[in-house]
Amino acid sequence: MRVRIDRDFDWFDQSPPYCNLPKAQAIWYAFNFYDWSAMSFHQPYELHPFEPGETYFGDKLDRTWQVSIYQSSMGDVLEECNFSVFLERLSGLSESVQIHRVGFSGDGWYEFVAIHEADEGAIEKAGAMLDQLKDYPILDEDRFTQAEDDYYSSIGYVQDDSGEWLPEPTP
């Protein structure tokens, strides 16, 4: 059995709706049988209304807010890069474009960009970017390449002549 990780599953409040297991047992299955190497929050790449009291907790939003893109503490360079590019292309944070962070599983978290439905320009831009991500998973190829290079450099990898990243040789 695999437990799907997505916006409909809140680790603290409930077992998955399609799973008739007690919460503790569902979490045990998730940590023992889920393929964590492929872990990624389900990115539907479409705007959907915020669901107060059902999915998220602690946020003061209602269904007039649209949820767009996510990043998580368990994410990768691509997820972080797309999140920052997405936010920049929306002209950053404002009264109608906000970031909300939600905790899960101990010290883990995920963030999402919420856009108020009254900001039609931001809704339109967000929709276009999400459509772009459905066809190709990278919003800005140059920024992603730079972020990936920075990441590998930060963990002690070096690039060989062919451009492949390899662990730095030990003396």
Secondary structure as UniProt FT lines:
FT   TURN            7..8
FT   TURN            11..13
FT   TURN            17..18
FT   HELIX           23..33
FT   HELIX           36..38
FT   STRAND          48..49
FT   TURN            53..55
FT   TURN            63..64
FT   STRAND          65..72
FT   TURN            73..74
FT   HELIX           77..89
FT   TURN            90..91
FT   STRAND          97..104
FT   TURN            105..107
FT   STRAND          108..116
FT   TURN            117..118
FT   HELIX           120..135
FT   HELIX           141..154
FT   TURN            155..156
FT   STRAND          157..159
FT   TURN            161..162
FT   STRAND          165..167
//
